[in-house]
Amino acid sequence: MLVYGRNLLFLEQLFSSLRPHDASDVAQVVGAPIVEPIIGRYLRLDFKGKPHRLYFEEAGQGIPLLCLHTAGADGRQYRALLNDAEITSRYRVIAFDLPWHGKSSPPPGYETEAYRLTTELYVDTVMALARALQLDRPVVMGCSIGGRAVLHLALRHGGFFRAAIGLQSATHAESGADTRLRDLGVLFRPDVHGQEAAAGTVSCLIAPSAPTADRWETLWHYMQGGPSVFLGDLHYYFDEGDLRNVDLAGLDARCPLYLLTGEYDLSATPTLTRELARLTGARHCQIMKGLGHFPMSESPAQFRRYLLPVLEMIALERIATLPEDWAAAGN
């Protein structure tokens, strides 16, 4: 296991070199300098009895779209959405880093405790940020652990949200993935680079057809994570946040639910997402071709083909519920 842990990322590099590559899979040069429209800010608030500085990025205007990142990563996964003018012309896209992730440092005293994400902590964090930013009936979209969290948010605060979009959502994680990812438990040790091991482990969840640059940027997010944070998130994903024993019937009636799942995922499989759609009565469920567990970052161009129609449906529902005098005024 020690040798395995030390060489996970090397093995991914080896396997990647053996895959056939599309001749067009070359990172495009920028040319003239470009300042992106993304604005980054820190939100300072007291939460769970401790002071926090939560980092978030935003772009656009319109319906708030609050984006939740995957386990062990951060809001950079949504960089393509934040730069997509077609999306930001109608949506205010907001991507934040959970505490302990990205630019959101742990709260004071973190050195005396072990990080473990729970349903209560996750839901309360999202709600605290949304209320602090005074978001008016936002859409919440999350992937992986975020895809599970949108279900918990819909269950507990369905009336607060305009809609929920679950990426790689399921009531639980496939047991095979449980075994594979739990190998990380023995890899956080002084003689193993834990974050390289984390990146090597999740690499199997990225579709083989993902563009090389996007694949490796996705893995880089994992290489930069804090020690044991990935495992702390997986506590929620595999154990505490399991929804198999929760009644999900009629969840879509509380909060309109849209499900998008990449076909190449051994953790949140298409079968599990279809079953979730049946249980909740989700109004939209689609399996995304050529995508894996990180659709928004591993292949943004392919992902937007599936996301844009969903955002259009949500925007049209908003228009349908507006007062007649509002529409007549030309708003």
N, C-alpha and C positions, 0 to 999 in steps of 0.2 A: 504493500500500500504506500510506503514511503517513496519508492521509486516511481510508482504511478502518479502520486501527487506532485512530485518534482517535475514530471515530464508531460503533464496534461497539455499545457499550452504548446510545447514543442510538437506534440503529436497532432494537434489541430493545425499547426503550420504545415506539417508534413502532408496530412490528408488534403488540406486546401490546395497544396501545390499539385496534387494528383488529379484534381477535378478539371474537367474541360472548361476553359474560360472563353466567354464571348469576346470577340475582337473589339466590340464597342465598350467593354467593361474597363474603361480607363477614366480616372478622375479628370474632370475638366478643369482647365486653368481658369482663373478668375478674370484675367485681363486687367482692366482699370480697377483701382481700389473701390470697394463697395462698403458702405456703412449699412448694416442690416437694421431693419425697423424695430428690432426687439429691444425692449427696455427692461433692465433688471433692477429690482428693489429688494430691500429688507423690511420685513414686518416685525416690529418688536411688540410682544405681548406676553402677559403672564398666563401660564397654562399649566394645569395640574400642580399648582403651587410653586412653580419655578419660572424664572424669566427665560424667554426664548427669542432668538432672532431667526425668523424663517425667511429663506431666500425664495423669490419667485420672479419669473420673467413673464412678460405679457406683450401682446401686439394686437392691433385691430380694435374695432368698436362694434357694438351691437349686443347680441345675446351672449352672456358670459359662458365660456366653455372651459371648465376647470378640469385639468388633465393630471392623472395620477400615474406615477412611474412604476416600474417593476421592482421586484425585490433586489436589494443590493445596488441599485443604480440611482439615477436622479433625473431631474426635469429636462436635461439636455436631450433625452430621447425624443422630445417633441419639437426639436429645432426646425424641422421641415414644415410642420404645421404653422409655427410662429412666423415663418417666412413666406407662407403661401397667401398671396394677395387675394386669390379667389375666396379663401376661407375667412381671412381677416377683414374683408370688406363687409361681412355680415355677422361675424362673431368676434368677441373679445376673448382671445385665447390666452389662458393663464396656466402656466406650468410651474409647480413649486416643488421644492426639495423637502421631503420629510425630515424631521429632526434626526441627526446622526448621518444624514445623506448629503452628498454634494456640498453646497455652500451653507447649508443649515447645520451649524455645529451642534453637538450635544449640549444639553443644559448643564449648568454648573453642578459639579459633584458626580459627573458621569464616570469618573475613574473608580468610584466605589461601588458601582453596580454593573450588572450584566444586562445588555440590551436585549429585550424580547418584545416584539410587536404583538399586541393583542387586538381583538375586535374593538373593544372599548377605546383603547388608545388611538387606533387608526381612525375610527368614526369621529371621535371627539376632536382630533387634530384637524380633520377636513372641515368639520362644522365650525370650529373656532376661527380658522382662516377665512372661510366663506363669509361668516358674519362680520369679522373684522374689516373685510374689504367691502362690506355692504352689497354683496352680490344679489341681484334681483332675479329670483327663480333661474338659477344657472342650470346648464347642462353639465353633468359630471361624466367624464370618460376616463376609464382606467384599464390598465393592461396587467395581466397575470395577477399578482396580489391586488393590484388596482382594479382588475376585473372582478375579483371577489368582493372588494370593498364597495363597489357601486351597488352590489346586491344588498349588503348590510345597510348601506345608506338609504336605499329605496325602502327597505323594511322598516327602518327606524325613523326616517325623515322624508318619506316619499313626497309629502306635500310641499317641501321646501324646494324640490328640484323640478325643473321643466321636463327633463328626460334623463335617462341613464344609458350610456353606451358602454357595453362590456366587450373588451378585447381579450380574447383568450379566456373567456369566463366559463366557469363550471362550479358545481356545488363543492367539488373536492378535486384534488390532484390525483392523476392516475398513479396507481401503486408502483408501477415500474419506474416512473420518474422519481417517486419517493425514495426508492432504493438508490438510484443513481446520484441524486443530488445530496442525499444524506452522507455520501462518502466524504463530503467536505468536513464533516464533524471530526475526522481524524487528520485533516490537512492543515488545520490552524495550529501549527506547532513551530518552534523556533527554527527548525531545519527545513521548513517548506515555505515558499513565498505564497501566502494564503490567497492573495488577490489574483496572482497568475493562475493559481489552481481554480479559483472561482470562474475566471474567464474561460479556462479550458473546459470546465464542466458544463457551462451553459452554451458553449459553442455548438453542441449537438442539437440545440433547439432552434437554430437558425437555418432557414431553408437553403439548400445547396445552390439555388439560383440567385441568391442575394448578391447585389453588387459588392465587389471586394472592399472598396473603401467604406461603404456603409456597414458591412459585416464587422470590419476591424474597429470602426469607431464605436459600434455597439459593445464590442468586447473591451475596448479601452475604458468605458464607463465602469466596468466591473473590476478592472485592474486598479482603479483609483479608489475603490471603496474602503471604508474603515474596517479595522480588524473585528471580526465576528458579527458585523452588521448584517451581512447576507444571511447568516445562520439565524440571527434574531428575527429577520423577516420571514424566513421559512417556518418558524414556529407558528406564525399566524397562518401561513399558506397550507401547511400539511396537517396541523393539529387544531389549534384553538379556533380558527376561522372556518372549520368544516361545516357545511350547511346541509348535510345529508339528513339530519334529524329535525330539520326546520320546515314548517309548512310554507311553501312558496306559492301556493295556489292563489291566483289573482294578483300577483305582485305587479303585473303590468298595469292593472287598474289603479294602483296607488301611485305609480310612477312609470310612464311609458318607457319600455325597455327595448333596446336595440342591441343585437348580438352579432359580432363579427369575429370569426376565428380562422386563423391560418391553418391550412391543411397539414403543414409539416410541424407537428408539435406532439411530443410524446407525454407531455404533462397535462395540458388542457386540450384534449383531443376533440376533433369534430364530433365524434359520437357523444362525448360528455356535454358539449355545447348544445347539440340538438335535444338531448334529454332535458337540459336546463330550460330551453325554449318551450318544451312541452309542459314542464312543471309550472312555469311562470305565466304561460300564455303570452310570451313576448310577441310584440307586433312585427318584429323583423328579425330574421336569423339567416345569416349567409356565411358559407364557408369560402374563404379567400384562397384562390389558386396561387401557387408560387410564393406563399408567405409562411413564416414560422411563428415563433413565440413572441417576437419583437417587431410586429409589422410596421409600426410608425418610425422605427429607426433602421431596421435592417434593409428595407426597400421602400422608402417613402413614396416614390412615384407609383409603384404598384398599389400601395395601400390607399392612396387618395382616390383611386378609381372606385373603391368600395365605400370610402368614408363620405365622399361628396354627396351621393344620393341620400345617405342617412341624414346628413346635415340639412339637405334640402327638404326632406320630409318633416324634420323638426321645425324648420323655419316656416313652412307652410301651415303646420298645425298652429303655430303662434298667430299667424295672420288670420286663420279661421276663427280664432277665439277672441279677436279684438272687437271692440264695440263698433257698430256701423258708422257712428259719427267720426270715429278716429280714422277709418279708411276713407270716408268721404272728404275729410279735410286734406287728403293728399299726402298723408304720412307714410 
